[in-house]
Amino acid sequence: MTLSSPVASQVDLRREPVDEVLDRVERSLQVRLDQETLVRKRRSVGARTDRGTWVRVERRGLDRIGVQGGDGTAAAEALQGISKPAWLASAAWRDEENPVMWRADETALLPSSPAGSAVVAKGPDLSSGWWSELNGSLDALAAQHTNRIATPDTETITQALVTATIQQVFPDVDTTVSEWVPAHADLNWANVTAPEFCVFDWEDWGMAPRGLDAATLWGASLAVPALADRVREERRTDFESRDGKLMTLFVAAKIIGPYAVLGDSRLEPARTVAERLVNDLTS
């Protein structure tokens, strides 16, 4: 009999008190966090330290850790040829009251500020060198191997998940994936920097269908048509592959599917591209 982990309750760290968590991080890593630089997100908080580094603290349910554990940032240190901040130290502990793991990772500071929010309404000003760095990093990542499995939206990506996500919106598409490669799995504009390129927040990386990262960045760009087109042009080889087309439908299905947000400016462009791809994949 297989025992499943209890499901953690949903908590938004932008609204919940985190003073005790940050105190524990400071003691464990022997740093002082600069509260003036504190960045609070839904499931993570981060701040600059007194030794010129950055600490990111994540809350993740035990049911969302799976077989790969919760050490994505540390594990990514072994990756070569990718522009990312160096990992320096970490601390992790089990929450005493909830089925949750807290993990703090200390890394080098980012070379520039995040390029934007996760989903942008205005395109960042990016140089040709920036796009070259993006392409070089994604190509280098896909050429490596890992035993980790990617967890986009903290959910382990499997053939079954790909099929269920796509076919709930596009039931006639054959969703069989043929090529699995390492992916960042959360590639959006809040996780890359500009004007100097760097990709960070590696908690969810692992093996995934080819094209997941390109499709994810495309989905985050759809409110800015020229930016979405630029992503497709830069990662053309990914998007033109069959697996890349499937990943585009995977991302589109999340945007226009059962959890679609009324008024989301990405809805129509996602439908337009998805309809074309469905015709292509079913003809």
Secondary structure, 3 states (H helix, E strand, C coil): CCCCCCCCCCCCCCCCCCHHHHHHHHHHHCCCECHHHCEECCCEEEEEECCCEEEEEEEEEHHHCHHHCCCHHHHHHHCCCCCCCCEEEEEEEECCCCCEEEEEEEEECCCCEECCCCCCCCCCCCCHHHHHHHHHHHHHHHCCCCCCECCHHHCCCCHHHHHHHHHCCCCCCCCCCCCEEEECCCCCCCCEEECCCCECCCCCCEEEECCHHHHHHHHCCCCCHHHHHHHHHHCHHHHHCHHHHHHHHHHHHHHHCCCCCCCCCCHHHHHHHHHHHHHHHHC
